[in-house]
């Protein structure tokens, strides 16, 4: 059991805090001087078993998804289930 928890670290996603069994954390990345955030765009990357990771979780991809040209602020959310399935999501707010 302990060996499995240590190996699970191979699939860890960026997060200010993490749990060995489950993580679901949302945090802020950046804020600009642009006012207004009537649009929200998301982009994500996913990791499987700590062996494969795919996706485009860039700020640019999230802004493009929602048609945002002026970014107001950016958050991210990271989720991890036993370190075996991980999702990192960028959330862009703007106009």
DSSP file (Angstrom, degrees, kcal/mol; ACC not computed):
  #  RESIDUE AA STRUCTURE BP1 BP2  ACC     N-H-->O    O-->H-N    N-H-->O    O-->H-N    TCO  KAPPA ALPHA  PHI   PSI    X-CA   Y-CA   Z-CA
    1    1 A X     >        0   0    0      0, 0.0     4,-1.6     0, 0.0     5,-0.1   0.000 360.0 360.0 360.0 -48.8    0.0    0.0    0.0
    2    2 A X  H  >  +     0   0    0      1,-0.2     4,-2.0     2,-0.2     5,-0.2   0.889 360.0  55.2 -63.0 -39.3    2.7    2.5    0.9
    3    3 A X  H  > S+     0   0    0      1,-0.2     4,-2.1     2,-0.2    -1,-0.2   0.887 105.3  53.2 -61.1 -38.4    4.7    1.7   -2.2
    4    4 A X  H  > S+     0   0    0      1,-0.2     4,-1.5     2,-0.2    -1,-0.2   0.886 107.8  50.5 -64.4 -39.0    1.6    2.5   -4.3
    5    5 A X  H  < S+     0   0    0     -4,-1.6     4,-0.5     2,-0.2    -1,-0.2   0.882 110.1  49.7 -67.5 -37.5    1.3    5.9   -2.7
    6    6 A X  H >< S+     0   0    0     -4,-2.0     3,-0.9     1,-0.2    -2,-0.2   0.890 111.4  48.6 -68.5 -38.0    5.0    6.7   -3.3
    7    7 A X  H >< S+     0   0    0     -4,-2.1     3,-1.9     1,-0.2    -1,-0.2   0.786  97.5  70.7 -70.3 -27.6    4.7    5.7   -7.0
    8    8 A X  G >< S+     0   0    0     -4,-1.5     3,-1.8     1,-0.3    -1,-0.2   0.726  79.6  77.9 -63.3 -20.3    1.6    7.8   -7.4
    9    9 A X  G X  S+     0   0    0     -3,-0.9     3,-1.3    -4,-0.5    -1,-0.3   0.688  76.6  74.7 -62.6 -17.9    3.8   10.9   -7.1
   10   10 A X  G <  S+     0   0    0     -3,-1.9    -1,-0.3     1,-0.3    -2,-0.2   0.736  98.1  45.9 -66.4 -22.1    4.8   10.3  -10.7
   11   11 A X  G <  S+     0   0    0     -3,-1.8    -1,-0.3    -4,-0.2    39,-0.2   0.093  81.1 139.9-109.3  24.1    1.4   11.6  -11.9
   12   12 A X    <   -     0   0    0     -3,-1.3     2,-0.2    38,-0.1    74,-0.1  -0.419  37.7-149.8 -73.3 140.2    1.1   14.7   -9.7
   13   13 A X        -     0   0    0     -2,-0.1     2,-0.2     1,-0.1    65,-0.1  -0.679  35.9 -79.6-102.9 162.7   -0.3   17.9  -11.2
   14   14 A X        +     0   0    0     -2,-0.2     2,-0.3    63,-0.1    -1,-0.1  -0.420  68.3 142.5 -62.9 127.1    0.5   21.4  -10.2
   15   15 A X        -     0   0    0     -2,-0.2     3,-0.1     1,-0.1    62,-0.0  -0.945  56.7-128.7-163.9 144.8   -1.4   22.4   -7.0
   16   16 A X  S    S+     0   0    0     -2,-0.3     2,-0.3     1,-0.2    -1,-0.1   0.819 101.2  13.6 -68.8 -28.4   -0.6   24.5   -3.9
   17   17 A X  S    S-     0   0    0     -3,-0.1     2,-0.3     2,-0.0    -1,-0.2  -0.977  74.2-167.9-140.2 153.6   -1.7   21.5   -1.7
   18   18 A X        -     0   0    0     -2,-0.3     2,-0.4    -3,-0.1     5,-0.1  -0.991  13.3-141.8-144.6 152.7   -2.4   17.9   -2.6
   19   19 A X        -     0   0    0     -2,-0.3    63,-0.1    61,-0.1    -2,-0.0  -0.866  18.8-133.3-110.2 147.5   -3.9   14.8   -1.1
   20   20 A X  S    S+     0   0    0     -2,-0.4     3,-0.1     1,-0.1    -1,-0.1   0.838 106.8  27.3 -68.0 -32.8   -2.6   11.3   -1.4
   21   21 A X  S    S+     0   0    0      1,-0.3    61,-2.4    61,-0.1     2,-0.3   0.844 133.5   3.5 -97.0 -40.8   -6.0    9.9   -2.3
   22   22 A X  E     -A   81   0A   0     59,-0.2     2,-0.4    60,-0.1    -1,-0.3  -0.993  54.9-175.0-152.4 138.0   -7.9   12.8   -3.8
   23   23 A X  E     +A   80   0A   0     57,-2.2    57,-2.1    -2,-0.3     2,-0.2  -1.000  12.1 163.2-134.5 134.6   -7.2   16.4   -4.8
   24   24 A X  E     +A   79   0A   0     -2,-0.4     2,-0.4    55,-0.2    55,-0.2  -0.702  22.7 159.2-148.1  92.4   -9.6   19.0   -6.1
   25   25 A X  E     -A   78   0A   0     53,-2.5    53,-2.8    -2,-0.2     2,-0.4  -0.938  23.1-164.9-124.9 137.6   -8.0   22.5   -5.8
   26   26 A X  E     +A   77   0A   0     -2,-0.4     2,-0.3    51,-0.2    51,-0.2  -0.973  19.5 163.1-120.8 137.3   -8.7   25.8   -7.5
   27   27 A X  E     -A   76   0A   0     49,-2.6    49,-3.1    -2,-0.4     2,-0.2  -0.958  34.5-105.6-148.9 162.3   -6.3   28.7   -7.4
   28   28 A X  E     +A   75   0A   0     -2,-0.3    47,-0.3    47,-0.3     3,-0.1  -0.626  24.0 178.6 -92.3 151.8   -5.5   32.0   -9.2
   29   29 A X  E     -     0   0A   0     45,-3.1     2,-0.3     1,-0.4    46,-0.2   0.730  61.4  -3.9-113.9 -52.0   -2.6   32.6  -11.5
   30   30 A X  E     -A   74   0A   0     44,-1.4    44,-2.7     2,-0.0    -1,-0.4  -0.987  44.9-161.3-150.5 153.3   -2.9   36.2  -12.9
   31   31 A X  E     -A   73   0A   0     -2,-0.3    42,-0.2    42,-0.2     2,-0.2  -0.997  14.4-163.9-134.3 138.6   -4.9   39.3  -12.9
   32   32 A X        -     0   0    0     40,-3.0    40,-0.0    -2,-0.4    -2,-0.0  -0.599  34.7-109.3-112.5 177.9   -4.7   42.2  -15.4
   33   33 A X  S    S+     0   0    0     -2,-0.2     2,-0.1     2,-0.1    39,-0.1   0.529  81.1 116.4 -83.0  -7.1   -5.9   45.8  -15.4
   34   34 A X        -     0   0    0     37,-0.4     2,-0.3    38,-0.1    -2,-0.2  -0.416  60.8-138.6 -64.7 134.4   -8.5   44.9  -18.1
   35   35 A X        +     0   0    0     -2,-0.1    -1,-0.1    60,-0.0    -2,-0.1  -0.669  58.7  38.9 -94.4 150.1  -12.0   45.4  -16.7
   36   36 A X        -     0   0    0     -2,-0.3    59,-0.1     1,-0.1     3,-0.1   0.362  44.0-161.8  92.1 139.0  -14.9   43.0  -17.4
   37   37 A X        +     0   0    0     35,-0.1    58,-0.2    58,-0.1    -1,-0.1  -0.356  33.7 143.1-150.7  63.1  -15.1   39.3  -17.6
   38   38 A X        +     0   0    0     56,-0.2     2,-0.3    55,-0.1    57,-0.2   0.529  65.4  60.6 -84.8  -4.9  -18.4   38.4  -19.4
   39   39 A X  E     -B   94   0A   0     55,-2.5    55,-2.1    -3,-0.1     2,-0.4  -0.928  63.2-165.4-120.9 148.2  -16.7   35.4  -21.1
   40   40 A X  E     -B   93   0A   0     -2,-0.3     2,-0.4    53,-0.2    53,-0.2  -0.995   7.4-176.8-133.5 127.8  -15.1   32.3  -19.6
   41   41 A X  E     -B   92   0A   0     51,-2.7    51,-3.0    -2,-0.4     2,-0.3  -0.939   4.4-164.4-123.6 147.8  -12.9   29.8  -21.5
   42   42 A X  E     +B   91   0A   0     -2,-0.4     2,-0.3    49,-0.2    49,-0.2  -0.940   9.7 177.6-129.9 153.6  -11.3   26.6  -20.3
   43   43 A X  E     -B   90   0A   0     47,-1.6    47,-3.1    -2,-0.3     2,-0.3  -0.977  14.4-169.0-147.7 146.2   -8.5   24.3  -21.6
   44   44 A X  E     -B   89   0A   0     -2,-0.3    12,-0.8    12,-0.3     2,-0.4  -0.963  19.6-154.4-143.6 158.3   -7.2   21.2  -20.0
   45   45 A X  E     -BC  88  55A   0     43,-2.2    43,-2.7    -2,-0.3     2,-0.4  -0.960  19.3-155.9-124.8 145.7   -4.5   18.6  -20.0
   46   46 A X  E     -BC  87  54A   0      8,-3.3     8,-2.8    -2,-0.4     2,-0.4  -0.965   3.2-158.3-128.5 139.7   -5.0   15.1  -18.6
   47   47 A X  E     -BC  86  53A   0     39,-2.7    39,-2.4    -2,-0.4     2,-0.5  -0.939   5.6-157.1-118.2 141.7   -2.5   12.5  -17.2
   48   48 A X  E >>  -BC  85  52A   0      4,-3.3     3,-2.5    -2,-0.4     4,-1.9  -0.972  69.6 -25.3-123.2 122.3   -3.1    8.8  -17.0
   49   49 A X  T 34 S-     0   0    0     35,-4.4    36,-0.1    -2,-0.5    35,-0.1   0.608 105.5 -78.4  58.6  15.1   -1.3    6.4  -14.6
   50   50 A X  T 34 S+     0   0    0     34,-0.4    -1,-0.3     2,-0.3     3,-0.1   0.630 125.7  86.9  70.0  11.2    1.7    8.8  -14.4
   51   51 A X  T <4 S+     0   0    0     -3,-2.5     2,-0.4     1,-0.3    -2,-0.2   0.740  85.9  33.5-110.9 -35.2    2.7    7.4  -17.8
   52   52 A X  E  <  -C   48   0A   0     -4,-1.9    -4,-3.3     2,-0.0     2,-0.4  -0.983  56.7-179.1-130.2 135.0    0.9    9.5  -20.4
   53   53 A X  E     +C   47   0A   0     -2,-0.4     2,-0.3    -6,-0.3    -6,-0.3  -0.997  11.2 169.8-134.7 131.1   -0.1   13.1  -20.4
   54   54 A X  E     +C   46   0A   0     -8,-2.8    -8,-3.3    -2,-0.4     2,-0.1  -0.952  23.5  67.7-138.1 155.6   -2.0   14.9  -23.2
   55   55 A X  E     -C   45   0A   0     -2,-0.3     2,-0.5   -10,-0.3   -10,-0.2  -0.423  65.6 -96.6 124.1 165.6   -3.8   18.2  -23.8
   56   56 A X        +     0   0    0    -12,-0.8   -12,-0.3    -2,-0.1   -11,-0.1  -0.895  35.6 169.2-121.0  97.1   -3.3   21.9  -24.3
   57   57 A X        +     0   0    0     -2,-0.5     2,-0.2   -14,-0.2   -12,-0.1  -0.213  31.9 137.9-100.9  41.2   -3.9   23.7  -21.0
   58   58 A X     >  -     0   0    0    -14,-0.1     4,-1.8     1,-0.1     5,-0.1  -0.513  64.2-125.2 -87.0 156.5   -2.5   27.0  -22.2
   59   59 A X  H  > S+     0   0    0      1,-0.2     4,-2.5     2,-0.2     5,-0.2   0.885 113.2  56.8 -62.8 -39.6   -4.0   30.4  -21.5
   60   60 A X  H  > S+     0   0    0      1,-0.2     4,-2.4     2,-0.2    -1,-0.2   0.909 106.2  48.4 -59.7 -43.9   -4.0   31.0  -25.2
   61   61 A X  H  > S+     0   0    0      2,-0.2     4,-2.0     1,-0.2    -1,-0.2   0.895 112.5  48.5 -65.2 -40.2   -6.1   27.8  -25.9
   62   62 A X  H  X S+     0   0    0     -4,-1.8     4,-1.1     2,-0.2   -20,-0.2   0.905 112.8  47.5 -67.5 -41.2   -8.6   28.7  -23.1
   63   63 A X  H  X>S+     0   0    0     -4,-2.5     5,-2.9     1,-0.2     4,-0.7   0.916 112.5  49.4 -65.3 -43.1   -9.0   32.3  -24.4
   64   64 A X  H ><5S+     0   0    0     -4,-2.4     3,-0.7     1,-0.2    -2,-0.2   0.882 104.1  60.0 -63.2 -38.9   -9.4   31.1  -28.0
   65   65 A X  H 3<5S+     0   0    0     -4,-2.0    -1,-0.2     1,-0.2    -2,-0.2   0.824 116.0  33.2 -59.0 -33.7  -12.1   28.5  -26.9
   66   66 A X  H 3<5S-     0   0    0     -4,-1.1    -1,-0.2    -3,-0.5    -2,-0.2   0.407 112.2-113.2-104.2   0.3  -14.3   31.4  -25.6
   67   67 A X  T <<5 +     0   0    0     -4,-0.7     2,-0.4    -3,-0.7    -3,-0.2   0.832  56.9 165.5  71.1  31.4  -13.3   34.1  -28.1
   68   68 A X      < +     0   0    0     -5,-2.9    -1,-0.2    -6,-0.2     3,-0.1  -0.689  18.5 167.1 -85.3 129.1  -11.6   36.2  -25.5
   69   69 A X  S    S+     0   0    0     -2,-0.4     2,-0.5     1,-0.3    -1,-0.2   0.611  71.9  46.1-111.8 -21.7   -9.4   38.9  -26.8
   70   70 A X  S    S-     0   0    0     -7,-0.1    25,-2.3   -35,-0.0     2,-0.3  -0.956  79.4-148.4-124.7 111.2   -8.9   40.9  -23.5
   71   71 A X  E     + D   0  94A   0     -2,-0.5   -37,-0.4    23,-0.2    23,-0.3  -0.620  18.0 179.5 -83.9 132.9   -8.0   38.7  -20.5
   72   72 A X  E     -     0   0A   0     21,-3.4   -40,-3.0     1,-0.4     2,-0.3   0.867  66.1 -21.6 -95.0 -55.2   -9.2   39.9  -17.1
   73   73 A X  E     -AD  31  93A   0     20,-1.3    20,-2.8   -42,-0.2     2,-0.4  -0.986  54.0-139.8-154.5 165.0   -7.9   37.1  -14.9
   74   74 A X  E     +AD  30  92A   0    -44,-2.7   -45,-3.1    -2,-0.3   -44,-1.4  -0.990  17.6 176.3-131.8 131.1   -6.8   33.5  -15.0
   75   75 A X  E     -AD  28  91A   0     16,-2.9    16,-3.1    -2,-0.4     2,-0.3  -0.780  12.1-152.6-119.2 168.7   -7.4   30.7  -12.5
   76   76 A X  E     -AD  27  90A   0    -49,-3.1   -49,-2.6    -2,-0.3     2,-0.4  -0.978   2.1-157.2-139.1 158.5   -6.6   27.0  -12.6
   77   77 A X  E     -AD  26  89A   0     12,-2.5    12,-3.2    -2,-0.3     2,-0.4  -1.000   7.5-166.2-133.1 133.0   -8.0   23.8  -11.1
   78   78 A X  E     -AD  25  88A   0    -53,-2.8   -53,-2.5    -2,-0.4     2,-0.4  -0.976   5.4-176.9-122.6 136.0   -6.2   20.6  -10.5
   79   79 A X  E     +AD  24  87A   0      8,-2.8     8,-2.5    -2,-0.4     2,-0.4  -0.975   1.9 179.1-128.2 142.9   -7.7   17.3   -9.8
   80   80 A X  E     -AD  23  86A   0    -57,-2.1   -57,-2.2    -2,-0.4     2,-0.6  -0.985  14.6-161.2-146.0 133.7   -6.0   14.0   -8.9
   81   81 A X  E >> S-AD  22  85A   0      4,-2.3     3,-2.2    -2,-0.4     4,-1.2  -0.925  82.9 -36.0-116.8 103.8   -7.5   10.6   -8.1
   82   82 A X  T 34 S-     0   0    0    -61,-2.4   -60,-0.1    -2,-0.6   -61,-0.1   0.623 102.8 -78.4  58.4  15.3   -4.9    8.4   -6.4
   83   83 A X  T 34 S+     0   0    0      2,-0.3    -1,-0.3   -62,-0.2     3,-0.2   0.530 122.4  97.2  72.6   4.4   -2.3   10.0   -8.6
   84   84 A X  T <4 S+     0   0    0     -3,-2.2   -35,-4.4     1,-0.3     2,-0.4   0.766  85.7  31.8 -96.0 -30.1   -3.5    7.7  -11.4
   85   85 A X  E  < S+BD  48  81A   0     -4,-1.2    -4,-2.3   -37,-0.2     2,-0.4  -0.981  74.6 178.2-131.6 118.8   -5.9   10.1  -13.2
   86   86 A X  E     -BD  47  80A   0    -39,-2.4   -39,-2.7    -2,-0.4     2,-0.4  -0.955  11.1-170.8-127.2 139.5   -5.0   13.8  -13.2
   87   87 A X  E     -BD  46  79A   0     -8,-2.5    -8,-2.8    -2,-0.4     2,-0.5  -0.996   2.0-170.7-132.0 128.7   -6.7   16.8  -14.8
   88   88 A X  E     -BD  45  78A   0    -43,-2.7   -43,-2.2    -2,-0.4     2,-0.4  -0.979  12.7-172.2-118.9 118.5   -5.2   20.3  -14.9
   89   89 A X  E     -BD  44  77A   0    -12,-3.2   -12,-2.5    -2,-0.5     2,-0.4  -0.940  14.3-153.6-119.1 130.9   -7.6   23.0  -16.2
   90   90 A X  E     -BD  43  76A   0    -47,-3.1   -47,-1.6    -2,-0.4     2,-0.5  -0.858  11.3-162.0 -97.1 135.3   -6.9   26.6  -17.0
   91   91 A X  E     -BD  42  75A   0    -16,-3.1   -16,-2.9    -2,-0.4     2,-0.4  -0.974   5.7-168.4-122.8 116.8   -9.9   29.0  -16.6
   92   92 A X  E     -BD  41  74A   0    -51,-3.0   -51,-2.7    -2,-0.5     2,-0.4  -0.897   2.0-165.5-110.6 132.0   -9.6   32.4  -18.4
   93   93 A X  E     +BD  40  73A   0    -20,-2.8   -21,-3.4    -2,-0.4   -20,-1.3  -0.938  35.8  97.0-114.6 136.8  -12.1   35.2  -17.8
   94   94 A X  E      BD  39  71A   0    -55,-2.1   -55,-2.5    -2,-0.4   -23,-0.2  -0.960 360.0 360.0 178.0-158.4  -12.3   38.2  -20.1
   95   95 A X              0   0    0    -25,-2.3   -24,-0.1    -2,-0.3   -58,-0.1   0.340 360.0 360.0-130.3 360.0  -14.1   39.9  -22.9
